[in-house]
């Protein structure tokens, strides 16, 4: 009985230590007086994964605006989407793209444009992905980098938006 108690205490203690040592993927966007109501809801709902759960590194200094858990959405044929993290950075898009080119050399790089808007995409699996191929964006590990100014109301310094869809480790 004494051994069982000691073992139980050890399990609880080591679980506490490992939880305490867990490192978040990145910090969340700070909610301020100027954050929109929608922005507040999205930021509060974001569940930040542990850095060790995501194989794709976060861009240095980027902050999390939004996340999606695995299976929160589905493809048109019912397959669950992978988890997703939306980061914002105050760095220019070209600098963020150059950093990911170095960090993800085995990923297939694709620059896409639509109505004067461009996005830079890094795909774990090479394919013929269309600009609006939502099923591929949700089911294949990828990084999409585009203009972050659309989120300036919630994060004024935003210049680049980094959307990461990943296979959890």
Phi, psi and omega in degrees: 000318180298320179296321180296320179293314179299316179298318179297316178298318179299316180298313180297315181297313181292326175295321177295315180298314182294325177291318180294331182271353180299139181251124179295151181304313178194162177286157175280159171300137178282130177280128180236180179298334181269357179293133180294161178300316179297317178301317178300316180297315182294315181295315180297325182283343183297127177257107185284121178284163174288142181304325182290345181276349186239119181288333181275125183287149175284145176293135182304129178083354180287153180237151182274128174262319190209151173223163174223136178274159178301131177085357178297333177229163180224157176287173179298336178258015172092003178284139181287142174288153174284164175296159189216144176228130174252117179252154173236142179228148176274357178279153178295152182306314183301323179292319179294316179299315180299321180295315180290329175299323178286322184280334183236058185296336181274353180279147177282123182264139181214129173254127183237146178229147178207119179052042177082000177255138183239148172226151178249127185236140175239118183249134178294324181245124179293138180197179178259079186268129177281161182304323184245031180282082185297323180297318178293317180298333182266345186239353179243132177304128181200163175232129177240126180243127181211184183297126181266000184298338179295345180253015183298334177295327182262338179212085187311323181282003185300122173242329181232137174253131182239113181252120185243119172253128190220155172270119182297144177274000000 
